[in-house]
Amino acid sequence: MKKQNRLALLAAMLTFFTMGFVDLVGIASNYVQKDFSLTDTTAGIFPSLVFVWFFVFGVPTGMLMNRIGRRKTVLVSLALTVVALVLPLLNYSFLTMAVAFCLLGIGNAIMQTSLNPLVASITGGENLSSTLTFGQFMKAIASLLAPYLAMGGAIGAIPSAGLSWRVLFFIFLVMGASTMLLLGLTPVEEEALTEKPSSFAECVKLLGVPVVLLSFIAIACHVGVDVGINVTVPKILRERLGLTLDDAAFGTSLYFIFRTVGCFSGSAILRFVKGKVFFGISLLMVAVGLLLLFYETNRTILCVAIALVGLGNANLFSIIFATALTGVPSKQNEVSGLMIMGIVGGALFPPLMGLLSDTVGRQSGAVFVMAVCTLYLFVYMRKIRV
């Protein structure tokens, strides 16, 4: 790879790290729920405020890439992310947090739509699944840091200047602004369009391609499980073990530790193992983990269950995404937009999880919803060709 491409790939991987900031919504929503005395149903709205924008901005971002290029589109997303991180530092209220989560979701929707095709441009499509998986590893590091930073600020282990758990917004702000500067100074060679840019209607029509439609639903289900675990694990630990929120936050960290390990190992394994085989093994781990989370009350077994879901969930996104992109190679920008629309699963499923948990009076209601999502992914596995 040329030196220029190596620098561009470094900038892209750091942007994947910035992409992981979206996962702060899990631990943040728990603290906001505590600070403002919200029910599970109301607190479940916060992940929706982040992830609903993926449905709104997915296809328009694909069209925007066709007009201004992939790198400039990623820069727009980074700018929105920086603004989202500033707001909670200026004022902490229910309304401010809602607006910040919305902007974080919009920025992340644009970022995830444009960054994956940008990586395809940088690598030329070579080892795309493993490269995207390594990007997910970088994203997982940020996801892993979020609960630790929040806990550290809440208990005073990290100097927070009165921000308490919100110190994580300041730290992520510095990292996000630095990444935006680096990518802004890094040129990227992007292939010129050989066809007329697709209209909105033409983009949506791609859902008529079976592999695109099924991949769209698969992304929604995968993200539903990912966000659901992120939000629900502290609640499960508080319910089953009687822990405080600060103590239960370790469950979110544990999930992201093993998701990070899974992403790192998966980036290497996918160079030698068929994506379909690896997908199946990953799903089995998720299924076993969710089964244990449904009823188990032993601390050690609960930790094993969280670890299994983290390992299994680590590589599903990149395999689904690569399957969709290679399914219609001439329309990668448009397909990328549609796949990112599927992240709306992170908005659709958490409120349903919260509602069902409130209805049955136990977090097993949320686990049941995640189990249904996992069942669909087993059905989808037949379509994987990477």
C-alpha positions as CSV (number, residue, x, y, z in Angstrom):
1,M,0.0,0.0,0.0
2,K,1.3,3.5,-0.8
3,K,2.4,5.8,2.0
4,Q,-0.4,8.2,1.2
5,N,-2.9,5.3,1.4
6,R,-1.4,4.1,4.7
7,L,-1.9,7.6,6.2
8,A,-5.5,7.7,4.8
9,L,-6.2,4.3,6.4
10,L,-4.8,5.5,9.7
11,A,-7.1,8.5,9.6
12,A,-10.0,6.2,8.7
13,M,-9.3,3.9,11.6
14,L,-9.2,6.9,14.0
15,T,-12.6,7.9,12.6
16,F,-13.9,4.4,13.4
17,F,-12.7,5.2,17.0
18,T,-14.8,8.4,16.9
19,M,-17.7,6.4,15.5
20,G,-17.7,4.4,18.8
21,F,-18.7,7.5,20.7
22,V,-22.3,6.7,19.8
23,D,-22.2,3.8,22.3
24,L,-21.9,6.2,25.2
25,V,-25.7,6.3,24.9
26,G,-25.9,3.1,26.9
27,I,-24.2,4.2,30.1
28,A,-25.3,7.8,29.6
29,S,-29.0,6.9,29.5
30,N,-28.6,4.9,32.7
31,Y,-27.2,8.0,34.5
32,V,-29.8,10.3,32.9
33,Q,-32.5,7.9,34.1
34,K,-31.1,8.0,37.6
35,D,-30.5,11.8,37.6
36,F,-34.1,12.6,36.3
37,S,-35.9,9.7,38.0
38,L,-37.2,8.2,34.7
39,T,-39.0,4.8,34.1
40,D,-37.5,2.2,31.9
41,T,-40.0,3.1,29.2
42,T,-39.0,6.8,29.2
43,A,-35.3,6.1,29.5
44,G,-35.7,3.8,26.4
45,I,-36.4,6.8,24.4
46,F,-32.8,8.1,24.6
47,P,-31.3,5.4,22.4
48,S,-34.1,6.1,20.0
49,L,-33.1,9.7,19.8
50,V,-29.7,8.6,18.7
51,F,-30.6,5.7,16.3
52,V,-33.8,7.0,14.6
53,W,-31.6,9.3,12.5
54,F,-29.9,6.4,10.8
55,F,-33.2,5.7,9.0
56,V,-33.6,9.3,8.1
57,F,-30.1,10.1,6.9
58,G,-28.9,6.8,5.4
59,V,-30.0,7.2,1.8
60,P,-29.5,11.0,1.7
61,T,-26.0,10.6,2.9
62,G,-25.3,8.1,0.1
63,M,-26.6,10.7,-2.4
64,L,-24.4,13.4,-0.7
65,M,-21.3,11.2,-1.1
66,N,-22.0,11.1,-4.9
67,R,-21.9,14.9,-4.9
68,I,-19.2,16.0,-2.6
69,G,-17.2,12.8,-2.1
70,R,-16.7,10.3,0.7
71,R,-14.0,12.1,2.7
72,K,-15.8,15.4,2.8
73,T,-19.0,13.6,3.9
74,V,-17.1,12.0,6.8
75,L,-15.8,15.4,7.8
76,V,-19.4,16.7,8.0
77,S,-20.2,13.9,10.3
78,L,-17.2,14.6,12.5
79,A,-18.2,18.3,12.8
80,L,-21.7,17.3,14.0
81,T,-20.3,14.8,16.5
82,V,-18.1,17.6,18.0
83,V,-21.1,19.9,18.4
84,A,-23.1,17.1,20.1
85,L,-20.3,16.5,22.6
86,V,-20.1,20.2,23.5
87,L,-23.7,20.7,24.5
88,P,-23.8,18.6,27.7
89,L,-20.7,20.4,28.9
90,L,-22.5,23.8,28.5
91,N,-25.7,22.8,30.2
92,Y,-27.1,19.6,31.8
93,S,-30.8,19.2,31.4
94,F,-33.3,16.7,30.1
95,L,-33.8,18.9,26.9
96,T,-30.1,19.5,26.4
97,M,-29.3,15.8,26.6
98,A,-32.1,15.0,24.2
99,V,-30.7,17.5,21.6
100,A,-27.2,16.2,22.1
101,F,-28.3,12.6,21.6
102,C,-30.1,13.7,18.4
103,L,-27.0,15.4,17.0
104,L,-24.8,12.5,18.0
105,G,-27.1,10.2,16.1
106,I,-27.2,12.4,13.0
107,G,-23.4,12.7,12.9
108,N,-23.0,9.0,13.5
109,A,-25.5,8.1,10.8
110,I,-23.6,10.2,8.2
111,M,-20.3,8.8,9.5
112,Q,-21.2,5.2,9.3
113,T,-22.8,5.6,5.8
114,S,-19.7,7.3,4.4
115,L,-16.8,5.8,6.2
116,N,-17.2,2.2,5.1
117,P,-17.2,3.1,1.4
118,L,-14.2,5.5,2.1
119,V,-12.3,2.5,3.4
120,A,-13.3,0.5,0.3
121,S,-11.7,3.4,-1.8
122,I,-8.5,3.4,0.3
123,T,-8.0,-0.4,0.2
124,G,-9.4,-1.0,-3.3
125,G,-11.7,-3.6,-1.9
126,E,-8.9,-5.9,-0.9
127,N,-9.7,-7.8,2.4
128,L,-12.6,-5.5,2.9
129,S,-14.4,-7.7,5.5
130,S,-11.3,-8.0,7.7
131,T,-10.4,-4.3,7.3
132,L,-13.9,-3.2,8.3
133,T,-13.8,-5.6,11.2
134,F,-10.5,-4.0,12.4
135,G,-12.4,-0.7,12.1
136,Q,-15.1,-2.2,14.3
137,F,-12.2,-3.1,16.7
138,M,-11.2,0.6,16.8
139,K,-14.9,1.5,17.4
140,A,-15.1,-1.0,20.2
141,I,-12.2,0.6,22.0
142,A,-14.2,3.9,22.3
143,S,-17.3,1.9,23.3
144,L,-15.2,0.2,26.0
145,L,-13.9,3.5,27.4
146,A,-17.2,5.2,27.8
147,P,-18.5,3.3,30.9
148,Y,-15.1,3.5,32.5
149,L,-14.8,7.3,31.9
150,A,-18.4,7.8,33.2
151,M,-17.7,5.7,36.3
152,G,-14.4,7.4,36.9
153,G,-16.0,10.8,36.7
154,A,-18.9,9.8,38.9
155,I,-16.8,8.4,41.8
156,G,-14.1,11.1,41.5
157,A,-11.4,8.7,40.2
158,I,-11.0,11.0,37.1
159,P,-10.8,14.8,37.7
160,S,-14.0,16.1,36.3
161,A,-14.1,19.8,37.3
162,G,-17.7,19.3,38.5
163,L,-18.8,17.4,35.5
164,S,-19.1,14.1,37.3
165,W,-19.9,11.3,34.8
166,R,-20.2,13.8,32.0
167,V,-16.4,14.1,31.9
168,L,-16.6,11.5,29.2
169,F,-18.1,14.1,26.9
170,F,-15.1,16.3,27.4
171,I,-12.5,13.6,26.8
172,F,-14.4,12.4,23.7
173,L,-14.7,16.0,22.5
174,V,-10.9,16.3,22.5
175,M,-10.4,13.0,20.6
176,G,-13.1,13.8,18.1
177,A,-11.8,17.3,17.3
178,S,-8.3,15.8,16.8
179,T,-9.6,13.1,14.4
180,M,-11.4,15.7,12.4
181,L,-8.2,17.8,12.0
182,L,-6.2,14.8,10.9
183,L,-8.7,13.6,8.3
184,G,-9.1,17.1,7.0
185,L,-5.3,17.3,6.3
186,T,-5.2,13.8,4.7
187,P,-5.9,13.5,1.0
188,V,-7.8,10.5,-0.2
189,E,-8.0,9.2,-3.8
190,E,-11.6,8.4,-4.6
191,E,-12.7,6.6,-7.7
192,A,-14.8,8.8,-10.1
193,L,-18.5,7.9,-10.6
194,T,-19.0,6.0,-13.9
195,E,-22.7,6.2,-13.8
196,K,-25.3,9.0,-13.2
197,P,-25.9,9.5,-9.4
198,S,-28.9,7.6,-8.2
199,S,-32.0,9.6,-7.1
200,F,-33.7,8.9,-3.8
201,A,-36.3,6.7,-5.4
202,E,-33.6,4.7,-7.2
203,C,-31.7,4.2,-4.0
204,V,-34.8,2.9,-2.2
205,K,-35.6,0.6,-5.2
206,L,-32.4,-1.3,-4.4
207,L,-34.3,-2.8,-1.5
208,G,-36.0,-4.8,-4.2
209,V,-32.7,-6.8,-4.5
210,P,-33.2,-9.7,-2.1
211,V,-29.7,-9.6,-0.6
212,V,-30.0,-5.8,0.1
213,L,-33.4,-6.1,1.8
214,L,-32.4,-9.1,3.9
215,S,-29.2,-7.4,4.9
216,F,-31.1,-4.3,5.8
217,I,-33.3,-6.3,8.2
218,A,-30.2,-8.1,9.5
219,I,-28.4,-4.9,10.3
220,A,-31.6,-3.7,12.2
221,C,-31.7,-6.9,14.3
222,H,-27.9,-6.9,15.0
223,V,-27.9,-3.3,16.2
224,G,-31.1,-3.9,18.2
225,V,-29.2,-6.6,20.1
226,D,-26.0,-4.5,20.4
227,V,-27.8,-1.4,21.8
228,G,-30.2,-3.6,23.8
229,I,-27.3,-5.3,25.6
230,N,-25.5,-2.0,26.1
231,V,-28.6,-0.5,27.8
232,T,-30.0,-3.6,29.6
233,V,-26.9,-5.2,31.1
234,P,-26.6,-2.7,34.0
235,K,-30.3,-3.1,34.7
236,I,-30.0,-6.9,34.8
237,L,-27.1,-6.8,37.2
238,R,-29.0,-4.4,39.5
239,E,-32.1,-6.6,39.3
240,R,-30.4,-9.9,39.8
241,L,-27.5,-9.0,42.1
242,G,-28.8,-5.9,43.9
243,L,-25.9,-3.7,42.7
244,T,-25.9,0.1,42.6
245,L,-25.7,1.8,39.1
246,D,-22.0,2.7,39.5
247,D,-21.2,-0.9,40.4
248,A,-23.4,-2.4,37.7
249,A,-21.7,-0.3,35.0
250,F,-18.9,-2.9,35.0
251,G,-21.3,-5.1,33.0
252,T,-21.3,-2.7,30.1
253,S,-17.5,-2.5,30.2
254,L,-17.3,-6.3,30.3
255,Y,-19.5,-6.5,27.2
256,F,-17.3,-4.0,25.3
257,I,-14.1,-5.7,26.5
258,F,-15.1,-8.9,24.9
259,R,-16.6,-7.2,21.8
260,T,-13.2,-5.5,21.4
261,V,-11.4,-8.8,21.7
262,G,-13.8,-10.3,19.2
263,C,-13.2,-7.5,16.7
264,F,-9.5,-7.7,17.0
265,S,-9.3,-11.5,16.6
266,G,-12.0,-11.5,13.9
267,S,-10.0,-9.1,11.7
268,A,-7.4,-11.8,11.5
269,I,-9.6,-14.9,11.5
270,L,-11.7,-13.6,8.6
271,R,-8.6,-13.6,6.4
272,F,-8.6,-17.4,6.6
273,V,-12.1,-18.5,7.6
274,K,-15.3,-18.1,5.4
275,G,-17.5,-15.3,6.6
276,K,-20.5,-17.6,6.7
277,V,-18.9,-20.1,9.0
278,F,-17.6,-17.4,11.3
279,F,-21.0,-15.8,11.3
280,G,-22.6,-19.0,12.4
281,I,-20.2,-19.6,15.2
282,S,-20.6,-16.0,16.4
283,L,-24.4,-16.3,16.4
284,L,-24.2,-19.5,18.5
285,M,-22.3,-17.6,21.2
286,V,-24.9,-14.8,21.2
287,A,-27.7,-17.3,21.5
288,V,-26.1,-19.1,24.5
289,G,-25.3,-15.8,26.2
290,L,-28.9,-14.5,25.8
291,L,-30.3,-17.8,27.1
292,L,-28.2,-17.4,30.3
293,L,-29.2,-13.7,30.7
294,F,-32.8,-14.7,30.5
295,Y,-32.9,-16.5,33.8
296,E,-29.5,-16.7,35.5
297,T,-28.9,-15.1,38.9
298,N,-25.3,-16.3,39.6
299,R,-22.8,-13.4,39.2
300,T,-20.1,-15.5,37.5
301,I,-22.4,-17.1,35.0
302,L,-23.9,-13.7,34.2
303,C,-20.5,-12.4,33.4
304,V,-19.8,-15.4,31.2
305,A,-23.1,-14.7,29.4
306,I,-22.2,-11.0,28.8
307,A,-18.8,-12.1,27.5
308,L,-20.4,-14.6,25.1
309,V,-22.7,-12.0,23.6
310,G,-19.8,-9.5,23.3
311,L,-17.6,-12.0,21.5
312,G,-20.4,-13.2,19.2
313,N,-21.8,-9.7,18.4
314,A,-18.4,-8.3,17.5
315,N,-18.1,-9.3,13.9
316,L,-21.7,-9.6,12.6
317,F,-22.0,-6.0,11.4
318,S,-18.9,-6.1,9.1
319,I,-19.9,-9.5,7.6
320,I,-23.5,-8.3,6.9
321,F,-22.2,-5.0,5.5
322,A,-19.6,-6.7,3.2
323,T,-22.3,-9.1,2.0
324,A,-24.5,-6.2,1.0
325,L,-21.7,-4.1,-0.7
326,T,-20.4,-7.1,-2.7
327,G,-24.0,-8.0,-3.7
328,V,-24.4,-4.8,-5.7
329,P,-20.8,-3.6,-6.4
330,S,-21.8,-0.8,-8.8
331,K,-24.0,0.9,-6.2
332,Q,-21.8,0.8,-3.1
333,N,-22.6,4.4,-2.0
334,E,-26.4,3.8,-2.3
335,V,-26.2,0.3,-0.7
336,S,-24.1,1.7,2.2
337,G,-26.8,4.3,2.8
338,L,-29.5,1.6,2.9
339,M,-27.5,-0.5,5.3
340,I,-27.0,2.4,7.7
341,M,-30.7,3.0,7.6
342,G,-31.0,-0.4,9.1
343,I,-29.3,0.9,12.2
344,V,-32.7,2.3,13.1
345,G,-33.0,-1.0,14.8
346,G,-31.2,0.7,17.7
347,A,-34.2,3.1,17.9
348,L,-37.0,0.6,17.4
349,F,-36.0,-2.2,19.7
350,P,-34.9,-0.5,23.0
351,P,-38.3,1.1,23.6
352,L,-39.9,-2.2,23.0
353,M,-37.5,-3.8,25.4
354,G,-38.3,-1.2,28.0
355,L,-42.0,-1.6,27.5
356,L,-41.9,-5.4,27.8
357,S,-39.7,-5.2,30.8
358,D,-42.0,-2.8,32.6
359,T,-45.0,-5.0,31.6
360,V,-43.5,-8.3,33.0
361,G,-41.6,-6.5,35.8
362,R,-38.3,-8.1,34.9
363,Q,-35.5,-7.5,32.5
364,S,-36.1,-10.9,30.9
365,G,-38.6,-9.1,28.8
366,A,-35.8,-7.1,27.1
367,V,-33.8,-10.3,26.6
368,F,-36.7,-12.0,24.9
369,V,-36.8,-9.2,22.3
370,M,-33.1,-9.6,21.6
371,A,-33.6,-13.4,21.3
372,V,-36.2,-12.8,18.5
373,C,-33.7,-10.6,16.7
374,T,-31.0,-13.3,16.9
375,L,-33.4,-15.9,15.5
376,Y,-33.8,-13.8,12.4
377,L,-30.0,-13.6,12.0
378,F,-29.9,-17.4,11.9
379,V,-32.3,-17.3,9.0
380,Y,-30.3,-14.6,7.2
381,M,-27.1,-16.6,7.4
382,R,-28.1,-18.5,4.2
383,K,-27.6,-15.3,2.2
384,I,-23.9,-14.8,3.2
385,R,-21.5,-15.2,0.3
386,V,-18.3,-13.5,1.7
